[in-house]
Each structure stands twice: as structure tokens, then as C-alpha cells.
Amino acid sequence: MSTEDISDVIIVGSGPAGLTAAIYTARANLNPKIIEGEPSSNSDQPGGQLMLTTEVENFPGFPDGILGPELMNKMRDQAIKFGAEFITKKVTKVELSGKIKRVWLSDAENTELKAHSVIVATGAKSLMLDIEGESRLLGYGVSTCATCDGFFFRNKLVGVVGGGDSALEEAIFLTKFATKVYIIHRRDSFRASKIMQKRAENHEKIEILWNTEVKRVNGDTNLDSVLLYNNALNKEYEFELNGLFVAIGHSPNTEIFKGQILMDENGYIVTTNGTKTNLDGVFACGDVQDHIYKQAITAAGSGCAAAIDAEKWLNSNFS
Ligand code: NAP
């Protein structure tokens, strides 16, 4: 299907969406190149956000749970088995509107790759508080996903940081498990919808700590307390907590695609008819185009869809 220098498909991103797209396109003999990112402490490292979690208990097929990094490594091995080629670099620049898609890598030579189609699976990152202890205890008491990790906090004390719909939704979800849920919000009013505010404020297991900021998270191997600051009283105090859920928003990793791929007002890629973007031959899957479900399994499902959409598109345009 391709000439020597032009790949059929380049996949940008290597979380569950990118890796599933890799498995499917490799099995379809499309010889995908996956630009998987470079090791770093953020969600744009190879493997995406699951590399920052511990146990994953809700991915079907693993009744005893599986560690996030192990799940990602298994998906990667599966893609390699079918001939996918991984490139451990970031993408620095793209030109996606032409018939031939061009992608530049973060290596010393600024290598340029060409392809007929591109699958964007760069994911999203949770915004973090950027305080002492936070990244060290991520996965060990600090979490960004109640749906993923809430179960581990049965009969424990948890805090949720934020005052938007996400924070309140997470807090209400966590009441199923935790003894008590503290919503820690930096102001004296929520920005969440009225209905969510009412639900949270009336919930017997929820207590709201207004005008309160988290300054530090403490614990050797697991979170055991946080340092809080009441900005109305100008008072700092230690507070016992077993879990801290940071729910201050997400940001899709779409910087390099701005001005080319159509995005919504929050920077998420807009997809229609499955995984199609506004650009012919460019597809998007996973959290980079999904601000609703944000689960590993839904990302994997949309990665599969993107691979099938890309294969069909290549067949009708290049065979
Ligand atoms: P959001 O609405 O932007 O709220 C973020 C919250 O985090 C705000 O309360 C903000 O405080 C706080 N915050 C931001 N940076 C902070 C920091 N550094 N330290 C402490 N607090 C910080 O984000 P979201 O809740 O993720 O919601 C995003 C969008 O999705 C919204 O449009 C929301 O309505 C929607 N959503 C809808 C649903 C639903 O309908 N079921 C569920 C989830 C989300 P301030 O208020 O002081 O700025």
C-alpha cells in the first residue's frame, strides 16, 4: 500500500487508545509506527496515565486486578508481536492537512516521518496541585480518579480537592466506600452545577472545608495526612486523611495540533462518525477526544474504532 518512505499509519500516543490502535493496525498489515513519547513524570510519558496508577481492578479480563504499568506493557508486547514499530520520542510538530501527513520527532536530527494517515491518541492529563509529596504518593493515597481507585478506600477518610462538577461527583461517588469524605475547596462557594451542590451539601457523609487549600501531602509509603491552610482564618493545620482525590480539571494533550485539528472550547479534539477529525485521514481516539468517560477500557475501545476507521479510509483512498 505504501511507498518506501511513507507509512500507512502513524499513531501518536501509547496509552490504552494508542496501543489498541497499534494492535489492530498491525494485525491489518498496516505496519504502524507508534510515537510513544519519552520517559518523564507526566502523563505524556510512554503508556500514558495508567503508568501513574497502581492496581487496575476494572479492566475486563483481569479478575484479580493488574498493575497499570503491567497492563500497558502487555498491550505494547501484543502490538510488537504483530509487527508494530515503537519510536520512543515525542512529536514536536505536525503538518496534517495535506495528502501526505508529516510528523517531526524530538530527536537531535528533528527526524521527519511521513504517512498517509495519522491516529491521534495523546490523551489528557489531570491538572495537579503541584505541592510537596503529591507526585511521590500518586497511586499511594493520592489519586485523580475516584472511579478507578475509590474501592481501595473502604472505611477510610478521604478528601477531594476542587469545587467543580468533577470534584462533587467524585465526592458523592466516594461516599459509597469511605467513612467520611471532605471536600476541600479554596473558596467559599462552588462553581459546580446547583443540583450537584445540593447533593453534596446534603449528604450525611460529606463535610465541606471552605476556603481551604492543601499545602502538602504527608506519608512514607502511603498518604496519612495533609497540611491544610484556611485562607479566611490564615491558619495552617495537619489533617488526617487516607486518600486525597485531586479533581481540579483535566487538560487534553493537544498543543501540537492547535490550528490544524478542530477542537472544542476546552481543547478536546472533535470527532464525528466514529473517530474522524475534520482532517481527511486523521483520526482521534481515547481521552484526547473524550472528556466524559475517561476510562482505560473506553479509550481502548475507541483505539480499536480508530484503527478500523483508518484501515477503511486507506482502503478506499489508496488500494
Ligand atoms: P472545573 O469546572 O474547571 O472546576 C475546577 C475546580 O477546581 C474549581 O472549583 C477550581 O476552583 C478548582 N481548582 C482549579 N485549580 C485549582 C488549584 N490549583 N487548587 C485548588 N483548586 C483548584 O473542572 P471540572 O470540575 O473538572 O469540570 C470541567 C467541565 O466538565 C465543567 O464544564 C463541568 O461542568 C463538566 N463536568 C460535568 C459533569 C456532569 O455534568 N456530570 C461532571 C464532571 C464535569 P475555583 O472554583 O476557585 O476556580
Boltz pocket constraint, residues with backbone or C-beta under 6 A from the ligand:
constraints:
  - pocket:
      binder: B
      contacts: [[A, 128], [A, 129], [A, 161], [A, 162], [A, 163], [A, 164], [A, 165], [A, 166], [A, 167], [A, 169], [A, 184], [A, 186], [A, 187], [A, 189], [A, 190], [A, 191], [A, 193], [A, 247], [A, 248], [A, 249], [A, 250], [A, 291]]
      max_distance: 6.0
